[in-house]
C-alpha cells in the first residue's frame, strides 16, 4: 500500500468530521447553491444533515427522499462518514456530471460524446483523480488544435509554446 493510499482514509475521515462539526443547524441553515439556483432543501439533524451536506457539496443538489433515507440509515447503522463521502464522490453521477462533462466543456468548449463520457468516468475511477483525463484531453489532436487555434501561431515551435502557455493558464 502506498503512502498516499494509507493517508487517504484518515484524511477523508478528518474532512468528514470537520464537515459534520461545521454544518449549520436546522434553525440557522440557509439553502446552498445549485447551478446558481437555491434549492429548497431541509436541513435535518444528525446523519441526515451530513447526507444533505455531502449531496450539496459533491453532487450540487439536495438528496432525493429515497436516497437521503437510505444513506441516513446506512450511517445510523455504522457506515463511516468518510466512506459515504467517498462513495458519493466516486459515483457515476458525480464523475460524469461534475468531472468529465466539466473538463470537456472547459478544455474543448463542448460536451463529451457518449463514449468519451464512459471512458472518462472509467479513467477517473481507475486513477482516483482527473489528472490523466485532463492530460489525455489536452494532448489529443483536438485538444492541441483547440488550444493553438490562434492564427498568429505559424510554426510548430510557436504552436508548442502557445499550447504550453494555455495549458499552464488552465
C-alpha angles and dihedrals in degrees: 000000000000123000090249092054091048090053096044098077096047091046092050090048091052092048091049092048093048091047092050092049094045096049116116120245121251091257095052101033119117119194115262128230125274114185089329093309123107110234122217096237123159115224104220125183132262121001092351088062090051090050089052091049094051093047092050095044099043107023097029092228143084117267114260111242094253095045093044092051092045095051093041088054092049091050091046087052092055108274107153112249090228090055091050091050090049092049092052092043092053095042120125089242094056097040094047101039103031102031117023098033091044093050094050091046093048099041102034103019092236140085119261120259117247090262092047090051093052093044092045093052090048092049094050092046093047095049096031093232144050101249095100093046091049090050091047092051094046094046095047119105090250093048092049092048092046093052095044100041092119108124091217090066106089113156127058089244091054089047091052091049091048091048092051092047093051093041091053091048091055 
